[in-house]
Amino acid sequence: MYAKANVSRATFYRHHEEIIQIIEVQLLRNMQQFSEKLDQIMLNSQNIQQLIISLLQEER
């Protein structure tokens, strides 16, 4: 992990006293990414539903 952060191992662990802090940060990041993807899916399905409804209304 510290290699990805471009810091030395000592610096990395100086900022993160316990491994649980690192796990919490990573978990929160993953949850945020999941939430953003879910929002995109919901938005896309809503757009599709709206498109279908508008097309059906036009055909009347």
N, CA, C and O atoms as a Maestro MAE file, in Angstrom:
{
 s_m_m2io_version
 :::
 2.0.0
}

f_m_ct {
 s_m_title
 :::
 protein
 m_atom[240] {
  # First column is atom index #
  i_m_mmod_type
  r_m_x_coord
  r_m_y_coord
  r_m_z_coord
  i_m_residue_number
  s_m_chain_name
  s_m_pdb_residue_name
  s_m_pdb_atom_name
  i_m_atomic_number
  :::
  1 25 0.812 -1.190 0.000 1 A "MET " " N  " 7
  2 3 0.000 0.000 0.000 1 A "MET " " CA " 6
  3 2 0.857 1.256 0.000 1 A "MET " " C  " 6
  4 15 0.553 2.217 -0.707 1 A "MET " " O  " 8
  5 25 1.892 1.254 0.764 2 A "TYR " " N  " 7
  6 3 2.712 2.461 0.852 2 A "TYR " " CA " 6
  7 2 3.426 2.735 -0.459 2 A "TYR " " C  " 6
  8 15 3.751 3.883 -0.761 2 A "TYR " " O  " 8
  9 25 3.675 1.687 -1.243 3 A "ALA " " N  " 7
  10 3 4.315 1.909 -2.542 3 A "ALA " " CA " 6
  11 2 3.373 2.693 -3.465 3 A "ALA " " C  " 6
  12 15 3.818 3.566 -4.210 3 A "ALA " " O  " 8
  13 25 2.075 2.382 -3.415 4 A "LYS " " N  " 7
  14 3 1.100 3.111 -4.232 4 A "LYS " " CA " 6
  15 2 0.989 4.564 -3.786 4 A "LYS " " C  " 6
  16 15 0.695 5.446 -4.593 4 A "LYS " " O  " 8
  17 25 1.223 4.806 -2.509 5 A "ALA " " N  " 7
  18 3 1.135 6.167 -1.973 5 A "ALA " " CA " 6
  19 2 2.408 6.969 -2.235 5 A "ALA " " C  " 6
  20 15 2.466 8.161 -1.933 5 A "ALA " " O  " 8
  21 25 3.422 6.320 -2.794 6 A "ASN " " N  " 7
  22 3 4.716 6.959 -3.072 6 A "ASN " " CA " 6
  23 2 5.364 7.538 -1.813 6 A "ASN " " C  " 6
  24 15 5.944 8.623 -1.843 6 A "ASN " " O  " 8
  25 25 5.259 6.803 -0.717 7 A "VAL " " N  " 7
  26 3 5.917 7.186 0.532 7 A "VAL " " CA " 6
  27 2 6.633 5.964 1.083 7 A "VAL " " C  " 6
  28 15 6.360 4.830 0.691 7 A "VAL " " O  " 8
  29 25 7.546 6.219 1.992 8 A "SER " " N  " 7
  30 3 8.255 5.093 2.599 8 A "SER " " CA " 6
  31 2 7.324 4.347 3.542 8 A "SER " " C  " 6
  32 15 6.297 4.878 3.964 8 A "SER " " O  " 8
  33 25 7.683 3.135 3.864 9 A "ARG " " N  " 7
  34 3 6.887 2.329 4.784 9 A "ARG " " CA " 6
  35 2 6.744 3.025 6.135 9 A "ARG " " C  " 6
  36 15 5.660 3.039 6.719 9 A "ARG " " O  " 8
  37 25 7.836 3.600 6.629 10 A "ALA " " N  " 7
  38 3 7.807 4.289 7.929 10 A "ALA " " CA " 6
  39 2 6.846 5.473 7.909 10 A "ALA " " C  " 6
  40 15 6.087 5.675 8.856 10 A "ALA " " O  " 8
  41 25 6.878 6.255 6.828 11 A "THR " " N  " 7
  42 3 5.977 7.405 6.713 11 A "THR " " CA " 6
  43 2 4.532 6.945 6.646 11 A "THR " " C  " 6
  44 15 3.652 7.537 7.271 11 A "THR " " O  " 8
  45 25 4.294 5.902 5.894 12 A "PHE " " N  " 7
  46 3 2.941 5.371 5.761 12 A "PHE " " CA " 6
  47 2 2.384 4.977 7.123 12 A "PHE " " C  " 6
  48 15 1.268 5.359 7.476 12 A "PHE " " O  " 8
  49 25 3.151 4.222 7.879 13 A "TYR " " N  " 7
  50 3 2.668 3.755 9.174 13 A "TYR " " CA " 6
  51 2 2.674 4.856 10.238 13 A "TYR " " C  " 6
  52 15 1.994 4.729 11.255 13 A "TYR " " O  " 8
  53 25 3.421 5.917 10.020 14 A "ARG " " N  " 7
  54 3 3.377 7.052 10.940 14 A "ARG " " CA " 6
  55 2 2.019 7.748 10.853 14 A "ARG " " C  " 6
  56 15 1.515 8.259 11.853 14 A "ARG " " O  " 8
  57 25 1.435 7.766 9.670 15 A "HIS " " N  " 7
  58 3 0.142 8.415 9.470 15 A "HIS " " CA " 6
  59 2 -1.040 7.494 9.778 15 A "HIS " " C  " 6
  60 15 -2.166 7.956 9.967 15 A "HIS " " O  " 8
  61 25 -0.776 6.212 9.826 16 A "HIS " " N  " 7
  62 3 -1.828 5.226 10.110 16 A "HIS " " CA " 6
  63 2 -1.331 4.354 11.257 16 A "HIS " " C  " 6
  64 15 -0.569 3.408 11.056 16 A "HIS " " O  " 8
  65 25 -1.772 4.690 12.452 17 A "GLU " " N  " 7
  66 3 -1.253 4.021 13.639 17 A "GLU " " CA " 6
  67 2 -1.660 2.557 13.730 17 A "GLU " " C  " 6
  68 15 -0.893 1.722 14.208 17 A "GLU " " O  " 8
  69 25 -2.870 2.250 13.271 18 A "GLU " " N  " 7
  70 3 -3.354 0.881 13.375 18 A "GLU " " CA " 6
  71 2 -3.847 0.400 12.019 18 A "GLU " " C  " 6
  72 15 -4.305 1.192 11.195 18 A "GLU " " O  " 8
  73 25 -3.752 -0.884 11.801 19 A "ILE " " N  " 7
  74 3 -4.185 -1.465 10.532 19 A "ILE " " CA " 6
  75 2 -5.678 -1.252 10.316 19 A "ILE " " C  " 6
  76 15 -6.133 -1.154 9.177 19 A "ILE " " O  " 8
  77 25 -6.441 -1.181 11.404 20 A "ILE " " N  " 7
  78 3 -7.884 -0.986 11.280 20 A "ILE " " CA " 6
  79 2 -8.206 0.346 10.601 20 A "ILE " " C  " 6
  80 15 -9.213 0.449 9.899 20 A "ILE " " O  " 8
  81 25 -7.375 1.358 10.796 21 A "GLN " " N  " 7
  82 3 -7.583 2.648 10.127 21 A "GLN " " CA " 6
  83 2 -7.453 2.493 8.615 21 A "GLN " " C  " 6
  84 15 -8.230 3.066 7.851 21 A "GLN " " O  " 8
  85 25 -6.486 1.730 8.205 22 A "ILE " " N  " 7
  86 3 -6.258 1.501 6.780 22 A "ILE " " CA " 6
  87 2 -7.436 0.729 6.190 22 A "ILE " " C  " 6
  88 15 -7.914 1.045 5.101 22 A "ILE " " O  " 8
  89 25 -7.891 -0.272 6.911 23 A "ILE " " N  " 7
  90 3 -9.025 -1.071 6.447 23 A "ILE " " CA " 6
  91 2 -10.280 -0.214 6.361 23 A "ILE " " C  " 6
  92 15 -11.033 -0.316 5.393 23 A "ILE " " O  " 8
  93 25 -10.511 0.624 7.355 24 A "GLU " " N  " 7
  94 3 -11.688 1.498 7.349 24 A "GLU " " CA " 6
  95 2 -11.673 2.445 6.156 24 A "GLU " " C  " 6
  96 15 -12.691 2.625 5.488 24 A "GLU " " O  " 8
  97 25 -10.529 3.044 5.892 25 A "VAL " " N  " 7
  98 3 -10.424 3.972 4.764 25 A "VAL " " CA " 6
  99 2 -10.701 3.237 3.455 25 A "VAL " " C  " 6
  100 15 -11.438 3.736 2.604 25 A "VAL " " O  " 8
  101 25 -10.121 2.068 3.295 26 A "GLN " " N  " 7
  102 3 -10.326 1.307 2.063 26 A "GLN " " CA " 6
  103 2 -11.782 0.867 1.937 26 A "GLN " " C  " 6
  104 15 -12.349 0.909 0.846 26 A "GLN " " O  " 8
  105 25 -12.383 0.452 3.031 27 A "LEU " " N  " 7
  106 3 -13.786 0.048 3.013 27 A "LEU " " CA " 6
  107 2 -14.688 1.223 2.623 27 A "LEU " " C  " 6
  108 15 -15.606 1.064 1.818 27 A "LEU " " O  " 8
  109 25 -14.428 2.386 3.189 28 A "LEU " " N  " 7
  110 3 -15.217 3.574 2.840 28 A "LEU " " CA " 6
  111 2 -15.054 3.944 1.372 28 A "LEU " " C  " 6
  112 15 -16.020 4.337 0.717 28 A "LEU " " O  " 8
  113 25 -13.852 3.821 0.860 29 A "ARG " " N  " 7
  114 3 -13.620 4.097 -0.567 29 A "ARG " " CA " 6
  115 2 -14.405 3.122 -1.437 29 A "ARG " " C  " 6
  116 15 -15.038 3.518 -2.415 29 A "ARG " " O  " 8
  117 25 -14.357 1.845 -1.071 30 A "ASN " " N  " 7
  118 3 -15.085 0.836 -1.838 30 A "ASN " " CA " 6
  119 2 -16.588 1.073 -1.781 30 A "ASN " " C  " 6
  120 15 -17.280 0.923 -2.788 30 A "ASN " " O  " 8
  121 25 -17.092 1.439 -0.617 31 A "MET " " N  " 7
  122 3 -18.522 1.721 -0.473 31 A "MET " " CA " 6
  123 2 -18.925 2.925 -1.317 31 A "MET " " C  " 6
  124 15 -19.996 2.928 -1.924 31 A "MET " " O  " 8
  125 25 -18.081 3.936 -1.356 32 A "GLN " " N  " 7
  126 3 -18.358 5.127 -2.167 32 A "GLN " " CA " 6
  127 2 -18.407 4.772 -3.646 32 A "GLN " " C  " 6
  128 15 -19.304 5.211 -4.365 32 A "GLN " " O  " 8
  129 25 -17.443 3.979 -4.099 33 A "GLN " " N  " 7
  130 3 -17.421 3.571 -5.504 33 A "GLN " " CA " 6
  131 2 -18.660 2.749 -5.845 33 A "GLN " " C  " 6
  132 15 -19.262 2.936 -6.902 33 A "GLN " " O  " 8
  133 25 -19.036 1.844 -4.954 34 A "PHE " " N  " 7
  134 3 -20.225 1.032 -5.172 34 A "PHE " " CA " 6
  135 2 -21.468 1.902 -5.245 34 A "PHE " " C  " 6
  136 15 -22.327 1.700 -6.104 34 A "PHE " " O  " 8
  137 25 -21.561 2.867 -4.347 35 A "SER " " N  " 7
  138 3 -22.709 3.772 -4.317 35 A "SER " " CA " 6
  139 2 -22.799 4.578 -5.611 35 A "SER " " C  " 6
  140 15 -23.888 4.761 -6.154 35 A "SER " " O  " 8
  141 25 -21.673 5.054 -6.099 36 A "GLU " " N  " 7
  142 3 -21.666 5.820 -7.342 36 A "GLU " " CA " 6
  143 2 -22.102 4.959 -8.524 36 A "GLU " " C  " 6
  144 15 -22.863 5.417 -9.377 36 A "GLU " " O  " 8
  145 25 -21.627 3.719 -8.578 37 A "LYS " " N  " 7
  146 3 -22.030 2.819 -9.658 37 A "LYS " " CA " 6
  147 2 -23.516 2.496 -9.570 37 A "LYS " " C  " 6
  148 15 -24.203 2.442 -10.589 37 A "LYS " " O  " 8
  149 25 -24.011 2.282 -8.360 38 A "LEU " " N  " 7
  150 3 -25.423 1.994 -8.167 38 A "LEU " " CA " 6
  151 2 -26.270 3.181 -8.603 38 A "LEU " " C  " 6
  152 15 -27.306 3.005 -9.243 38 A "LEU " " O  " 8
  153 25 -25.831 4.393 -8.258 39 A "ASP " " N  " 7
  154 3 -26.554 5.591 -8.684 39 A "ASP " " CA " 6
  155 2 -26.615 5.687 -10.204 39 A "ASP " " C  " 6
  156 15 -27.642 6.069 -10.765 39 A "ASP " " O  " 8
  157 25 -25.534 5.345 -10.857 40 A "GLN " " N  " 7
  158 3 -25.506 5.395 -12.318 40 A "GLN " " CA " 6
  159 2 -26.472 4.380 -12.918 40 A "GLN " " C  " 6
  160 15 -27.170 4.676 -13.887 40 A "GLN " " O  " 8
  161 25 -26.510 3.195 -12.343 41 A "ILE " " N  " 7
  162 3 -27.421 2.158 -12.834 41 A "ILE " " CA " 6
  163 2 -28.862 2.597 -12.645 41 A "ILE " " C  " 6
  164 15 -29.686 2.466 -13.550 41 A "ILE " " O  " 8
  165 25 -29.162 3.122 -11.458 42 A "MET " " N  " 7
  166 3 -30.526 3.575 -11.184 42 A "MET " " CA " 6
  167 2 -30.911 4.709 -12.127 42 A "MET " " C  " 6
  168 15 -32.027 4.738 -12.646 42 A "MET " " O  " 8
  169 25 -30.009 5.621 -12.342 43 A "LEU " " N  " 7
  170 3 -30.280 6.736 -13.242 43 A "LEU " " CA " 6
  171 2 -30.540 6.225 -14.651 43 A "LEU " " C  " 6
  172 15 -31.474 6.669 -15.320 43 A "LEU " " O  " 8
  173 25 -29.717 5.299 -15.091 44 A "ASN " " N  " 7
  174 3 -29.883 4.765 -16.436 44 A "ASN " " CA " 6
  175 2 -31.200 4.016 -16.585 44 A "ASN " " C  " 6
  176 15 -31.867 4.159 -17.610 44 A "ASN " " O  " 8
  177 25 -31.595 3.224 -15.595 45 A "SER " " N  " 7
  178 3 -32.850 2.487 -15.697 45 A "SER " " CA " 6
  179 2 -34.034 3.442 -15.650 45 A "SER " " C  " 6
  180 15 -35.046 3.203 -16.309 45 A "SER " " O  " 8
  181 25 -33.921 4.529 -14.873 46 A "GLN " " N  " 7
  182 3 -34.987 5.529 -14.851 46 A "GLN " " CA " 6
  183 2 -35.109 6.202 -16.212 46 A "GLN " " C  " 6
  184 15 -36.212 6.443 -16.702 46 A "GLN " " O  " 8
  185 25 -33.980 6.498 -16.805 47 A "ASN " " N  " 7
  186 3 -34.008 7.123 -18.133 47 A "ASN " " CA " 6
  187 2 -34.660 6.200 -19.145 47 A "ASN " " C  " 6
  188 15 -35.423 6.648 -20.001 47 A "ASN " " O  " 8
  189 25 -34.366 4.925 -19.052 48 A "ILE " " N  " 7
  190 3 -34.949 3.955 -19.979 48 A "ILE " " CA " 6
  191 2 -36.455 3.889 -19.774 48 A "ILE " " C  " 6
  192 15 -37.214 3.871 -20.744 48 A "ILE " " O  " 8
  193 25 -36.894 3.852 -18.516 49 A "GLN " " N  " 7
  194 3 -38.330 3.812 -18.229 49 A "GLN " " CA " 6
  195 2 -39.019 5.056 -18.774 49 A "GLN " " C  " 6
  196 15 -40.085 4.963 -19.382 49 A "GLN " " O  " 8
  197 25 -38.424 6.197 -18.561 50 A "GLN " " N  " 7
  198 3 -39.011 7.443 -19.053 50 A "GLN " " CA " 6
  199 2 -39.077 7.443 -20.581 50 A "GLN " " C  " 6
  200 15 -40.055 7.911 -21.163 50 A "GLN " " O  " 8
  201 25 -38.052 6.927 -21.216 51 A "LEU " " N  " 7
  202 3 -38.027 6.856 -22.677 51 A "LEU " " CA " 6
  203 2 -39.142 5.954 -23.190 51 A "LEU " " C  " 6
  204 15 -39.833 6.310 -24.145 51 A "LEU " " O  " 8
  205 25 -39.325 4.805 -22.578 52 A "ILE " " N  " 7
  206 3 -40.376 3.873 -22.986 52 A "ILE " " CA " 6
  207 2 -41.747 4.525 -22.825 52 A "ILE " " C  " 6
  208 15 -42.590 4.440 -23.718 52 A "ILE " " O  " 8
  209 25 -41.964 5.173 -21.687 53 A "ILE " " N  " 7
  210 3 -43.250 5.829 -21.444 53 A "ILE " " CA " 6
  211 2 -43.506 6.921 -22.472 53 A "ILE " " C  " 6
  212 15 -44.607 7.018 -23.016 53 A "ILE " " O  " 8
  213 25 -42.519 7.726 -22.736 54 A "SER " " N  " 7
  214 3 -42.719 8.809 -23.718 54 A "SER " " CA " 6
  215 2 -42.963 8.256 -25.114 54 A "SER " " C  " 6
  216 15 -43.760 8.817 -25.866 54 A "SER " " O  " 8
  217 25 -42.292 7.165 -25.474 55 A "LEU " " N  " 7
  218 3 -42.529 6.559 -26.791 55 A "LEU " " CA " 6
  219 2 -43.934 5.972 -26.881 55 A "LEU " " C  " 6
  220 15 -44.590 6.078 -27.917 55 A "LEU " " O  " 8
  221 25 -44.392 5.358 -25.801 56 A "LEU " " N  " 7
  222 3 -45.755 4.812 -25.795 56 A "LEU " " CA " 6
  223 2 -46.787 5.937 -25.899 56 A "LEU " " C  " 6
  224 15 -47.793 5.799 -26.595 56 A "LEU " " O  " 8
  225 25 -46.542 7.022 -25.221 57 A "GLN " " N  " 7
  226 3 -47.469 8.154 -25.279 57 A "GLN " " CA " 6
  227 2 -47.509 8.773 -26.672 57 A "GLN " " C  " 6
  228 15 -48.557 9.234 -27.124 57 A "GLN " " O  " 8
  229 25 -46.382 8.780 -27.336 58 A "GLU " " N  " 7
  230 3 -46.334 9.332 -28.697 58 A "GLU " " CA " 6
  231 2 -47.121 8.447 -29.674 58 A "GLU " " C  " 6
  232 15 -47.680 8.944 -30.652 58 A "GLU " " O  " 8
  233 25 -47.162 7.156 -29.410 59 A "GLU " " N  " 7
  234 3 -47.843 6.226 -30.317 59 A "GLU " " CA " 6
  235 2 -49.352 6.280 -30.187 59 A "GLU " " C  " 6
  236 15 -50.047 5.729 -31.040 59 A "GLU " " O  " 8
  237 25 -49.893 6.921 -29.155 60 A "ARG " " N  " 7
  238 3 -51.352 6.986 -28.974 60 A "ARG " " CA " 6
  239 2 -51.962 7.740 -30.057 60 A "ARG " " C  " 6
  240 15 -53.181 7.906 -30.083 60 A "ARG " " O  " 8
  :::
 }
 m_bond[239] {
  # First column is bond index #
  i_m_from
  i_m_to
  i_m_order
  :::
  1 1 2 1
  2 2 3 1
  3 3 4 2
  4 3 5 1
  5 5 6 1
  6 6 7 1
  7 7 8 2
  8 7 9 1
  9 9 10 1
  10 10 11 1
  11 11 12 2
  12 11 13 1
  13 13 14 1
  14 14 15 1
  15 15 16 2
  16 15 17 1
  17 17 18 1
  18 18 19 1
  19 19 20 2
  20 19 21 1
  21 21 22 1
  22 22 23 1
  23 23 24 2
  24 23 25 1
  25 25 26 1
  26 26 27 1
  27 27 28 2
  28 27 29 1
  29 29 30 1
  30 30 31 1
  31 31 32 2
  32 31 33 1
  33 33 34 1
  34 34 35 1
  35 35 36 2
  36 35 37 1
  37 37 38 1
  38 38 39 1
  39 39 40 2
  40 39 41 1
  41 41 42 1
  42 42 43 1
  43 43 44 2
  44 43 45 1
  45 45 46 1
  46 46 47 1
  47 47 48 2
  48 47 49 1
  49 49 50 1
  50 50 51 1
  51 51 52 2
  52 51 53 1
  53 53 54 1
  54 54 55 1
  55 55 56 2
  56 55 57 1
  57 57 58 1
  58 58 59 1
  59 59 60 2
  60 59 61 1
  61 61 62 1
  62 62 63 1
  63 63 64 2
  64 63 65 1
  65 65 66 1
  66 66 67 1
  67 67 68 2
  68 67 69 1
  69 69 70 1
  70 70 71 1
  71 71 72 2
  72 71 73 1
  73 73 74 1
  74 74 75 1
  75 75 76 2
  76 75 77 1
  77 77 78 1
  78 78 79 1
  79 79 80 2
  80 79 81 1
  81 81 82 1
  82 82 83 1
  83 83 84 2
  84 83 85 1
  85 85 86 1
  86 86 87 1
  87 87 88 2
  88 87 89 1
  89 89 90 1
  90 90 91 1
  91 91 92 2
  92 91 93 1
  93 93 94 1
  94 94 95 1
  95 95 96 2
  96 95 97 1
  97 97 98 1
  98 98 99 1
  99 99 100 2
  100 99 101 1
  101 101 102 1
  102 102 103 1
  103 103 104 2
  104 103 105 1
  105 105 106 1
  106 106 107 1
  107 107 108 2
  108 107 109 1
  109 109 110 1
  110 110 111 1
  111 111 112 2
  112 111 113 1
  113 113 114 1
  114 114 115 1
  115 115 116 2
  116 115 117 1
  117 117 118 1
  118 118 119 1
  119 119 120 2
  120 119 121 1
  121 121 122 1
  122 122 123 1
  123 123 124 2
  124 123 125 1
  125 125 126 1
  126 126 127 1
  127 127 128 2
  128 127 129 1
  129 129 130 1
  130 130 131 1
  131 131 132 2
  132 131 133 1
  133 133 134 1
  134 134 135 1
  135 135 136 2
  136 135 137 1
  137 137 138 1
  138 138 139 1
  139 139 140 2
  140 139 141 1
  141 141 142 1
  142 142 143 1
  143 143 144 2
  144 143 145 1
  145 145 146 1
  146 146 147 1
  147 147 148 2
  148 147 149 1
  149 149 150 1
  150 150 151 1
  151 151 152 2
  152 151 153 1
  153 153 154 1
  154 154 155 1
  155 155 156 2
  156 155 157 1
  157 157 158 1
  158 158 159 1
  159 159 160 2
  160 159 161 1
  161 161 162 1
  162 162 163 1
  163 163 164 2
  164 163 165 1
  165 165 166 1
  166 166 167 1
  167 167 168 2
  168 167 169 1
  169 169 170 1
  170 170 171 1
  171 171 172 2
  172 171 173 1
  173 173 174 1
  174 174 175 1
  175 175 176 2
  176 175 177 1
  177 177 178 1
  178 178 179 1
  179 179 180 2
  180 179 181 1
  181 181 182 1
  182 182 183 1
  183 183 184 2
  184 183 185 1
  185 185 186 1
  186 186 187 1
  187 187 188 2
  188 187 189 1
  189 189 190 1
  190 190 191 1
  191 191 192 2
  192 191 193 1
  193 193 194 1
  194 194 195 1
  195 195 196 2
  196 195 197 1
  197 197 198 1
  198 198 199 1
  199 199 200 2
  200 199 201 1
  201 201 202 1
  202 202 203 1
  203 203 204 2
  204 203 205 1
  205 205 206 1
  206 206 207 1
  207 207 208 2
  208 207 209 1
  209 209 210 1
  210 210 211 1
  211 211 212 2
  212 211 213 1
  213 213 214 1
  214 214 215 1
  215 215 216 2
  216 215 217 1
  217 217 218 1
  218 218 219 1
  219 219 220 2
  220 219 221 1
  221 221 222 1
  222 222 223 1
  223 223 224 2
  224 223 225 1
  225 225 226 1
  226 226 227 1
  227 227 228 2
  228 227 229 1
  229 229 230 1
  230 230 231 1
  231 231 232 2
  232 231 233 1
  233 233 234 1
  234 234 235 1
  235 235 236 2
  236 235 237 1
  237 237 238 1
  238 238 239 1
  239 239 240 2
  :::
 }
}
